[in-house]
Amino acid sequence: MPKVEINIPEHLEMQMTQMIEQGEFVNREEAVEDLLAAGLRAYRTGSAMDDDEPGAFEDDGMMGHDDEYVF
């Protein structure tokens, strides 16, 4: 799986840590994966993208990879 390094605002990190402590996620890696996937799904369904529009997401998920988190 590709690795990505990001910097996030402290308030987002605190919210994510709280969700982990409350048992909503097992660890930080799971939280980041699940929250990012949810955000991408929300972005995709919330905007009116045409298939011909530059920058539109591919329909085959994550570049054709078989993965538990394909959306």
Rosetta constraint file for C-alpha pairs under 8 A:
AtomPair CA 8 CA 12 HARMONIC 6.59 0.50
AtomPair CA 8 CA 13 HARMONIC 6.70 0.50
AtomPair CA 9 CA 13 HARMONIC 6.56 0.50
AtomPair CA 10 CA 14 HARMONIC 6.12 0.50
AtomPair CA 11 CA 15 HARMONIC 6.27 0.50
AtomPair CA 12 CA 16 HARMONIC 6.18 0.50
AtomPair CA 13 CA 17 HARMONIC 6.07 0.50
AtomPair CA 14 CA 18 HARMONIC 6.15 0.50
AtomPair CA 15 CA 19 HARMONIC 6.30 0.50
AtomPair CA 16 CA 20 HARMONIC 6.32 0.50
AtomPair CA 16 CA 28 HARMONIC 7.67 0.50
AtomPair CA 16 CA 31 HARMONIC 7.03 0.50
AtomPair CA 17 CA 21 HARMONIC 6.17 0.50
AtomPair CA 17 CA 28 HARMONIC 7.51 0.50
AtomPair CA 18 CA 22 HARMONIC 6.12 0.50
AtomPair CA 19 CA 23 HARMONIC 6.43 0.50
AtomPair CA 19 CA 24 HARMONIC 5.39 0.50
AtomPair CA 19 CA 25 HARMONIC 6.63 0.50
AtomPair CA 20 CA 24 HARMONIC 5.56 0.50
AtomPair CA 20 CA 25 HARMONIC 4.85 0.50
AtomPair CA 20 CA 26 HARMONIC 6.31 0.50
AtomPair CA 20 CA 27 HARMONIC 6.16 0.50
AtomPair CA 20 CA 28 HARMONIC 7.06 0.50
AtomPair CA 20 CA 31 HARMONIC 7.30 0.50
AtomPair CA 21 CA 25 HARMONIC 7.99 0.50
AtomPair CA 25 CA 30 HARMONIC 6.24 0.50
AtomPair CA 25 CA 31 HARMONIC 5.54 0.50
AtomPair CA 26 CA 30 HARMONIC 6.46 0.50
AtomPair CA 26 CA 31 HARMONIC 7.52 0.50
AtomPair CA 27 CA 31 HARMONIC 6.30 0.50
AtomPair CA 28 CA 32 HARMONIC 6.11 0.50
AtomPair CA 29 CA 33 HARMONIC 6.21 0.50
AtomPair CA 30 CA 34 HARMONIC 5.99 0.50
AtomPair CA 31 CA 35 HARMONIC 5.86 0.50
AtomPair CA 32 CA 36 HARMONIC 5.85 0.50
AtomPair CA 33 CA 37 HARMONIC 6.07 0.50
AtomPair CA 34 CA 38 HARMONIC 6.10 0.50
AtomPair CA 35 CA 39 HARMONIC 6.06 0.50
AtomPair CA 36 CA 40 HARMONIC 6.16 0.50
AtomPair CA 37 CA 41 HARMONIC 6.19 0.50
AtomPair CA 37 CA 69 HARMONIC 7.40 0.50
AtomPair CA 37 CA 71 HARMONIC 7.26 0.50
AtomPair CA 38 CA 42 HARMONIC 6.11 0.50
AtomPair CA 39 CA 43 HARMONIC 6.01 0.50
AtomPair CA 40 CA 44 HARMONIC 6.01 0.50
AtomPair CA 41 CA 45 HARMONIC 6.15 0.50
AtomPair CA 41 CA 71 HARMONIC 7.06 0.50
AtomPair CA 42 CA 46 HARMONIC 5.75 0.50
AtomPair CA 43 CA 47 HARMONIC 6.20 0.50
AtomPair CA 44 CA 48 HARMONIC 7.90 0.50
AtomPair CA 44 CA 49 HARMONIC 7.63 0.50
AtomPair CA 44 CA 57 HARMONIC 7.87 0.50
AtomPair CA 49 CA 53 HARMONIC 6.45 0.50
AtomPair CA 49 CA 56 HARMONIC 6.29 0.50
AtomPair CA 50 CA 56 HARMONIC 7.07 0.50
AtomPair CA 51 CA 56 HARMONIC 6.34 0.50
AtomPair CA 52 CA 56 HARMONIC 7.50 0.50
AtomPair CA 58 CA 62 HARMONIC 7.80 0.50
AtomPair CA 58 CA 63 HARMONIC 7.34 0.50
AtomPair CA 60 CA 64 HARMONIC 5.56 0.50
AtomPair CA 61 CA 65 HARMONIC 7.43 0.50
AtomPair CA 61 CA 70 HARMONIC 5.28 0.50
AtomPair CA 61 CA 71 HARMONIC 5.33 0.50
AtomPair CA 62 CA 70 HARMONIC 5.93 0.50
AtomPair CA 62 CA 71 HARMONIC 7.41 0.50
AtomPair CA 65 CA 70 HARMONIC 7.84 0.50
AtomPair CA 66 CA 70 HARMONIC 7.28 0.50
